[in-house]
């Protein structure tokens, strides 16, 4: 039979099985849960719309599992039920009192919404933040919902992950277990809308064009914003032809999107952004915490590791663990985790996670059932494709090794012996390096792991690689870029990509409907950008001195990957990553005010000699 027909049959089978599973789950919810809706009053009088699903079997008492969300608790109406409850069906069948709440100012809740609402430091009786809203919600639930056992858990992915995190400061005594998953944490340094001070253009524009539309009164999704209709189904062309971020705003938003206006008012790390940092407030943490995230999460990989590390540092005795796997955003419950993009992992990693971590975590801390003996850090290492347990993250069993850029595109653990060595090239922001091969209508999630051979062919992408490895090398922890550069401009972005190059005789997958060539495949392990003017401070940007040799050092999000024997380690360096990140005009200015004529070519040098060594610091597992 034709392979395409086989694939079509497999897809049809998957879709039909998925539909059948949804129908089965939906029937289970109706048969086993009673739904009620309440408007729970907060301390300042504002009422938050809350859907509560209570097990019909009242022979025992149940704990609460709460999900607070800005994305709607739909469907609305006590006779209308969700298709499934919890993160996955096994949670629903285990039996909890599931609680879904529209956060303040969203959908059917009263009040005014504020993105990543700041913590209220000097709380009066009526002062509110997301922590007090969570506290008041829990307090009402334990006092008013019959047959509860007095224990509460909170979970959430992405923005609901942020609301999970905000439950921790001054937490309610009934709150026993919290799982922030891919939590929105820092919208300037590394999550969602900014990376290294550069605007993540596609995510910011697409998300805020719908999410950011003001809501004048409580509404249901059928009356809510519908999102932006792109006139061009090619994201590279659409954003390039717009000419600038300023042009995008003027043409499509004007002053209608508050958060977009805030971006323009606060281009640097100032009090506006600092007030929205939740991490300093994660002190005196009392509930058990399980932070979850994916290494290939395009939205909030930064938040996962930053949240775990902050709790660990500020609460040495807290019950705080980390689970990280080879997942896209929410992939631990939105896929079986057996593969991502072109890469297969040999295990259904998401099923492993659900059965070994999330369900046992909540059962243990909310029901007092079972032993939960997870390690401090539970990490799936790609490449070797195995789960590993560590007593700390980053692991204690690592050593830092520097991988030095060499002449002629080489990469080695030894320093360069030459005294005059650099690569020189021209970067043109009017012909920026695309973030992914091909044409896409929207930002894909697969770019986080996709083949980078397309980029290596461009003259404005500098590529360095080792010889074939003679033994496996496993990285576990931070990756630090230490560049020595110069530019003829006064500003520049720097993108560093860490890549696993497969051997030329690597077999293609079977079946292979997409005609993937795995021989020489350049798998992206980690990439990150820094806006060069923030190289010394995100608060006080500094221009480059044209032609002056300058150090640009910054951290990439953590990795856990084995470069197998016979593979090569590659590093690519470029000055644009479009339209993932907005373009840098390569002159020192407020880029939000840049006009199309401000974008100029610049000549860049990357140095790799004895006095000016550019290198990547790796955390190598001993």
C-alpha positions in Angstrom: 0.0 0.0 0.0 1.1 3.6 -0.7 2.9 5.0 2.4 0.9 8.2 2.1 -2.3 6.1 2.3 -1.0 4.3 5.3 -0.2 7.6 7.0 -3.7 8.9 6.1 -5.2 5.8 7.7 -3.1 6.2 10.8 -4.1 9.9 11.1 -7.8 8.9 10.7 -7.5 6.2 13.3 -5.8 8.6 15.7 -8.5 11.3 15.2 -11.3 8.8 15.6 -9.7 7.3 18.7 -9.2 10.8 20.1 -12.8 11.7 19.4 -14.0 8.5 21.0 -11.8 9.2 24.1 -13.3 12.7 24.3 -16.8 11.4 24.1 -16.1 8.7 26.7 -14.5 11.3 29.0 -17.4 13.7 28.5 -19.9 11.0 29.5 -17.8 10.1 32.5 -17.9 13.7 33.7 -21.7 13.9 33.5 -22.2 10.6 35.1 -19.8 11.0 38.0 -19.7 14.8 38.8 -22.3 17.4 39.7 -21.4 20.9 38.4 -22.3 24.1 40.3 -21.3 27.7 39.5 -20.7 30.3 42.1 -19.5 33.9 42.2 -17.0 34.0 45.1 -16.5 37.3 46.7 -13.0 38.6 47.3 -12.0 40.8 50.3 -12.6 44.0 48.2 -16.1 43.0 47.2 -15.2 41.8 43.6 -16.8 38.5 42.7 -14.9 35.8 40.7 -16.8 33.4 38.5 -16.1 29.8 39.6 -17.1 26.4 38.2 -17.0 23.5 40.7 -17.3 19.9 39.7 -18.2 17.7 42.8 -18.0 13.9 42.7 -21.4 12.3 43.0 -20.1 9.5 45.1 -20.4 11.1 48.6 -19.2 8.1 50.5 -15.9 9.8 51.2 -14.4 13.2 51.4 -12.4 14.8 48.6 -9.7 17.4 48.3 -9.9 20.4 45.9 -7.9 20.8 42.7 -8.0 24.4 41.5 -7.1 25.8 38.2 -7.2 29.6 38.0 -7.1 30.9 34.4 -7.4 33.9 32.2 -8.5 31.6 29.3 -12.1 31.0 30.4 -13.7 28.2 32.5 -16.2 27.5 29.7 -18.6 26.0 29.1 -20.9 28.2 31.2 -24.1 26.9 32.6 -24.6 24.3 35.3 -26.0 21.9 32.7 -23.0 22.2 30.4 -19.9 20.1 31.3 -16.3 20.1 30.3 -15.2 17.2 28.1 -12.7 16.2 30.7 -11.4 17.3 34.1 -7.9 17.9 35.4 -4.7 17.7 33.2 -5.5 14.1 32.0 -8.2 11.5 32.3 -6.6 9.6 35.2 -6.8 12.6 37.4 -10.6 12.9 36.6 -11.1 9.2 37.4 -9.1 9.5 40.7 -11.7 11.8 42.1 -11.1 15.4 43.3 -13.4 18.4 43.6 -12.3 20.2 40.5 -12.5 24.0 40.6 -12.0 26.3 37.6 -12.0 30.1 38.1 -11.9 33.0 35.7 -9.3 35.3 37.2 -10.2 38.9 38.1 -11.3 40.9 35.1 -11.4 38.0 32.6 -14.5 36.5 31.0 -17.3 36.2 33.6 -15.4 37.5 36.6 -15.8 41.0 37.9 -13.0 43.5 38.4 -10.2 44.8 36.3 -7.6 42.5 34.7 -3.9 43.2 34.8 -1.2 41.2 33.1 1.1 39.4 35.5 -0.4 41.5 38.3 2.2 42.8 40.7 2.2 41.6 44.3 0.8 44.1 46.8 3.6 44.6 49.2 1.8 46.7 51.9 -1.4 44.9 52.2 -4.4 46.7 53.8 -7.6 44.9 54.6 -8.9 45.6 51.0 -5.6 45.4 49.1 -5.6 42.6 46.5 -3.3 40.7 44.3 -3.4 37.2 42.8 -2.2 35.7 46.1 -5.1 37.2 48.1 -7.6 36.2 45.4 -6.3 32.7 45.7 -6.4 32.8 49.5 -10.0 34.1 49.5 -11.1 31.5 47.0 -9.7 28.6 49.0 -11.1 30.0 52.2 -14.6 30.1 50.7 -14.3 26.7 49.2 -13.3 24.8 52.4 -16.1 26.6 54.3 -18.9 26.2 51.8 -18.4 23.1 49.7 -19.6 20.0 51.6 -17.7 16.8 51.9 -14.3 18.2 51.4 -11.3 16.9 53.3 -9.8 20.3 54.0 -6.9 19.9 51.6 -6.3 22.0 48.4 -4.0 21.6 45.4 -3.4 24.1 42.6 -2.0 23.4 39.1 -1.8 25.2 35.8 0.2 25.4 32.6 1.6 28.7 31.2 -0.5 31.7 32.4 -2.4 29.4 34.8 1.1 28.3 35.9 1.8 31.9 36.9 -1.4 31.8 39.0 -0.2 28.6 40.5 3.0 30.3 41.5 1.2 33.3 43.0 -0.7 30.9 45.4 2.6 30.4 47.3 3.3 33.8 48.9 1.3 33.9 52.2 -0.5 30.8 51.2 -3.8 29.5 52.8 -3.2 26.8 55.5 -5.4 24.4 53.5 -3.1 24.7 50.5 -1.0 21.5 50.6 0.3 21.0 47.0 1.1 23.3 44.1 2.4 22.5 40.6 3.4 25.5 38.5 3.8 24.0 35.0 5.7 26.1 32.4 4.8 29.1 34.5 4.9 32.6 33.1 7.6 34.1 35.2 9.5 37.0 33.7 8.2 38.8 30.6 11.4 40.8 30.1 14.3 38.3 30.5 13.1 35.0 29.1 9.4 34.1 28.9 6.9 34.6 26.1 7.3 38.3 25.0 11.0 39.1 25.6 14.1 37.1 25.5 17.3 38.8 26.6 15.5 42.2 26.2 14.5 41.5 22.6 10.8 41.5 21.7 9.5 38.1 20.7 7.5 39.6 17.9 5.3 36.9 16.6 4.2 35.7 20.1 3.6 39.2 21.4 1.6 40.4 18.3 -0.5 37.3 17.8 -1.3 36.8 21.5 -2.1 40.4 22.4 -4.1 41.0 19.2 -6.8 38.9 20.8 -6.0 38.4 24.4 -5.2 42.1 24.9 -8.5 43.5 23.6 -10.2 45.4 26.5 -13.2 43.8 28.1 -15.8 46.4 29.3 -18.0 43.9 31.2 -18.2 40.2 31.9 -18.6 38.2 28.7 -18.6 34.6 27.5 -16.3 33.4 24.7 -18.9 33.6 22.0 -19.0 37.4 22.5 -15.2 37.8 23.1 -12.5 38.9 20.7 -11.8 36.6 17.7 -8.2 37.2 17.1 -6.3 38.8 14.3 -6.8 37.7 10.6 -3.4 37.8 8.9 -3.6 39.3 5.4 -0.5 37.3 4.4 -0.1 33.6 5.2 3.7 33.9 5.4 4.9 35.2 8.8 8.3 36.2 7.5 6.8 38.4 4.7 4.1 39.9 6.9 6.4 41.2 9.6 9.1 42.2 7.3 6.8 44.2 5.0 5.3 45.9 8.1 8.6 47.8 8.2 8.9 48.2 12.0 7.3 47.4 15.3 6.0 51.0 15.4 4.3 50.5 12.0 2.6 47.4 13.3 1.2 49.2 16.3 0.2 52.3 14.3 -1.6 50.2 11.6 -3.3 47.5 13.6 -3.5 48.5 17.3 -3.2 52.3 17.6 -3.8 52.7 21.4 -6.4 49.9 21.8 -4.1 47.3 23.4 -2.9 48.3 26.8 -0.1 45.8 27.0 1.3 46.9 23.6 1.2 50.5 24.9 3.1 49.4 28.0 5.8 47.7 25.8 6.4 51.1 24.1 6.5 53.0 27.3 8.9 50.6 29.0 11.6 49.4 26.5 14.1 48.8 29.3 14.0 46.8 32.6 12.4 49.4 34.9 10.0 49.5 37.8 7.1 48.5 35.6 8.8 45.1 34.8 10.4 44.7 38.2 7.0 45.0 39.9 5.9 42.0 37.8 8.7 39.7 39.0 7.1 37.0 41.2 10.3 35.3 42.1 11.5 37.6 44.9 8.2 36.9 46.7 8.6 33.1 46.8 9.7 33.0 50.4 8.4 31.1 53.4 6.9 28.5 51.0 4.9 26.0 52.9 3.0 23.7 50.4 4.8 20.9 48.6 5.8 22.2 45.1 6.4 20.3 41.9 7.6 22.6 39.1 7.2 21.0 35.6 8.3 22.1 32.2 9.8 21.1 28.8 13.2 21.6 27.4 11.7 22.4 24.0 9.0 24.8 25.3 8.9 27.8 23.0 7.0 29.9 25.5 8.2 29.3 29.1 11.3 27.1 29.3 12.9 30.0 31.2 10.1 30.2 33.8 10.3 26.5 34.6 13.9 26.6 35.7 13.9 30.1 37.2 10.8 29.3 39.4 12.3 26.0 40.7 15.7 27.6 41.4 14.2 30.7 43.2 12.1 28.5 45.5 15.1 26.3 46.2 17.4 29.2 47.0 14.9 31.1 49.1 13.4 28.1 50.9 16.2 25.6 51.6 13.9 23.3 53.6 10.9 23.5 51.3 9.5 20.4 49.7 10.3 21.5 46.1 11.1 19.3 43.2 11.6 19.7 39.4 10.4 17.5 36.6 11.6 18.4 33.1 11.2 16.4 29.9 11.6 16.6 26.1 8.3 18.5 25.7 6.8 21.4 23.8 4.6 23.9 25.7 2.3 21.6 27.8 3.5 18.6 25.9 3.5 16.5 29.1 -0.3 16.4 28.9 -1.0 17.4 25.3 0.9 14.5 23.7 2.2 11.1 24.5 5.7 12.5 24.5 7.2 9.8 22.3 8.5 12.3 19.8 8.7 15.9 18.9 9.3 17.3 15.4 11.6 14.9 13.6 13.1 13.5 16.8 11.9 10.3 18.5 12.6 9.6 22.1 11.9 5.9 22.3 9.5 6.3 25.3 6.1 7.7 25.9 7.6 10.3 28.2 4.3 12.2 28.9 2.6 9.0 30.1 5.7 8.3 32.2 5.2 11.7 33.8 1.5 11.4 34.4 1.7 8.0 36.0 4.9 8.5 38.0 4.8 12.2 39.0 1.7 14.3 38.7 -1.0 11.9 39.9 1.1 10.4 42.7 2.1 13.9 43.8 -1.5 15.1 44.3 -2.7 11.8 45.7 0.0 11.8 48.3 -0.2 15.4 49.5 -4.0 15.8 49.2 -5.3 12.4 50.0 -2.5 10.9 52.1 -2.3 8.0 49.7 0.7 6.2 48.4 4.4 7.0 48.7 5.7 9.8 46.6 9.5 9.2 46.4 10.4 11.4 43.4 14.0 12.7 43.3 14.8 16.4 43.8 15.3 16.7 40.0 13.7 14.2 37.6 15.1 14.9 34.2 14.7 13.2 30.8 18.0 13.4 28.9 17.5 13.5 25.1 20.1 11.9 22.9 20.6 9.0 25.3 16.8 9.1 25.8 16.6 8.1 29.5 15.1 9.5 32.7 17.7 10.5 35.3 17.4 11.4 38.9 19.5 14.0 40.5 19.8 15.3 44.1 20.0 18.9 42.9 19.5 21.0 39.7 21.8 21.9 38.2 23.3 18.5 39.2 26.3 18.4 41.6 27.9 15.8 39.4 28.9 18.2 36.6 32.0 20.0 35.6 32.3 23.2 33.5 34.1 22.7 30.2 34.7 25.5 27.7 34.1 24.8 24.0 36.2 27.3 22.1 35.5 28.8 18.7 38.4 28.1 16.3 39.5 29.3 12.9 38.0 27.6 9.8 34.7 26.8 11.5 36.2 24.5 14.1 35.1 23.9 17.7 37.3 22.3 20.4 37.8 22.1 24.1 41.3 23.6 23.7 42.1 27.3 23.4 43.2 28.7 20.1 47.0 29.2 19.8 46.9 32.0 17.2 47.1 35.7 18.2 45.1 37.1 15.3 41.9 35.1 14.4 38.4 36.2 13.7 35.4 35.8 11.3 34.0 38.8 9.5 30.6 39.1 7.8 27.8 41.5 7.1 24.4 41.4 8.8 21.5 43.1 7.0 18.3 43.6 9.1 16.4 44.0 5.8 17.4 40.5 4.9 17.2 38.9 8.4 18.0 35.2 9.2 14.7 33.2 9.4 14.1 31.3 12.6 13.0 28.2 10.7 13.2 26.7 7.2 10.3 27.0 4.8 7.2 29.1 4.9 4.9 29.3 8.0 1.7 31.1 8.6 2.2 31.1 12.4 5.1 30.6 14.7 5.6 26.8 15.0 6.6 25.0 18.2 8.9 22.6 16.3 11.5 25.3 15.7 12.9 24.6 19.1 14.2 21.2 17.9 14.3 21.5 14.1 17.1 21.0 11.6 19.4 24.0 11.3 21.0 23.1 7.9 19.1 25.9 6.3 20.8 28.5 8.5 24.3 27.1 8.0 24.0 27.9 4.3 23.7 31.7 4.9 26.8 33.9 4.9 25.5 35.9 7.9 25.4 32.8 10.1 28.8 31.7 11.4 29.0 27.9 12.0 31.5 26.1 14.2 31.7 22.3 14.9 33.8 19.7 16.6 35.2 16.6 15.0 33.1 13.5 15.4 33.0 12.7 19.1 34.9 9.6 20.3 32.7 9.2 23.3 29.3 10.3 24.6 29.1 13.8 26.2 26.1 14.6 28.4 25.2 18.2 29.2 23.0 18.8 32.3 22.5 22.4 33.4 23.3 25.9 32.2 24.9 26.9 28.9 26.8 30.2 28.9 27.8 32.1 25.8 31.0 34.1 26.1 31.5 36.0 22.9 34.2 38.5 22.0 32.9 40.6 19.1 33.0 43.9 17.3 30.5 45.7 15.0 30.5 48.8 12.8 27.1 49.7 14.3 26.2 50.9 17.7 23.8 48.0 18.7 23.4 44.4 17.6 21.5 41.2 18.6 23.4 38.0 19.2 21.8 34.6 18.7 23.7 31.5 19.9 22.5 28.1 19.0 23.8 24.8 20.4 23.2 22.0 17.8 23.6 18.2 17.7 24.9 17.1 14.3 24.0 13.5 13.4 26.4 11.2 11.5 26.1 11.1 7.7 25.0 7.4 7.9 22.2 8.0 10.3 19.2 6.0 9.0 16.0 7.8 7.9 12.8 7.1 9.9 10.5 4.3 8.8 7.9 5.2 7.6 9.2 8.6 6.3 6.2 10.5 4.8 8.0 13.8 5.1 11.1 12.6 3.4 13.4 13.6 6.3 17.1 13.1 5.7 18.6 12.3 9.0 22.2 11.9 7.7 23.9 15.2 8.8 20.7 16.4 10.5 21.4 19.5 12.7 19.1 19.2 15.7 18.7 22.4 17.6 19.3 21.6 21.3 19.1 25.2 22.6 19.0 28.7 21.1 18.8 32.1 22.8 19.1 35.7 21.9 20.5 38.8 23.7 19.9 42.4 22.6 23.5 43.6 22.7 22.8 47.0 24.3 21.8 45.0 27.4 25.0 43.1 27.6 26.0 44.8 30.9 22.6 45.8 32.3 19.0 45.4 31.3 18.3 48.6 33.2 20.9 50.8 31.6 21.5 50.0 27.9 24.9 50.9 26.4 25.8 51.5 22.8 28.7 49.6 21.2 31.7 51.6 20.2 32.1 51.0 16.4 35.0 48.7 15.8 35.9 48.2 19.5 36.4 44.7 20.7 33.6 43.9 23.2 32.6 41.0 25.4 29.0 39.8 25.2 28.2 37.2 27.8 24.8 35.7 28.6 23.1 32.5 29.8 20.9 30.2 27.7 18.1 28.2 29.3 19.3 24.9 30.9 19.7 21.8 28.8 19.8 18.0 29.3 21.1 16.3 26.3 23.6 13.6 25.3 25.8 14.1 22.2 26.4 10.5 21.2 29.6 9.0 20.0 30.0 9.7 16.3 27.9 12.9 16.5 29.3 16.4 16.4 28.7 19.5 18.5 27.9 22.6 16.5 27.5 26.2 17.5 25.9 28.7 15.2 26.1 32.5 15.8 23.9 35.1 14.0 22.5 38.6 14.5 18.8 38.1 13.7 16.2 35.4 14.3 13.2 36.6 12.4 10.4 37.0 12.9 10.7 35.2 16.2 12.5 38.2 17.5 12.0 41.8 16.3 14.8 43.2 14.1 17.6 45.3 15.6 18.3 48.4 13.4 22.0 47.9 14.5 22.1 51.4 15.8 21.6 52.5 19.4 18.1 53.8 19.8 14.6 53.0 21.3 13.7 50.3 18.8 10.0 50.7 19.5 10.4 54.1 17.8 12.4 52.8 14.8 11.2 53.7 11.3 11.9 51.5 8.3 14.8 53.8 7.3 16.6 53.2 10.6 17.5 49.6 9.8 21.1 49.5 8.5 23.7 47.0 7.5 26.7 46.4 9.8 29.9 44.4 9.6 30.5 42.0 12.5 33.6 40.2 13.7 33.7 37.2 16.0 37.1 36.8 17.6 38.8 33.5 18.5 42.4 34.0 19.3 44.6 33.7 22.4 43.8 37.1 23.7 40.2 37.3 22.6 38.7 33.8 23.0 35.0 33.2 22.2 33.7 30.1 23.9 30.6 28.3 25.2 30.6 27.1 28.8 28.9 23.8 29.2 27.8 21.8 32.2 29.2 18.3 31.5 28.0 15.4 33.5 31.0 13.5 35.0 
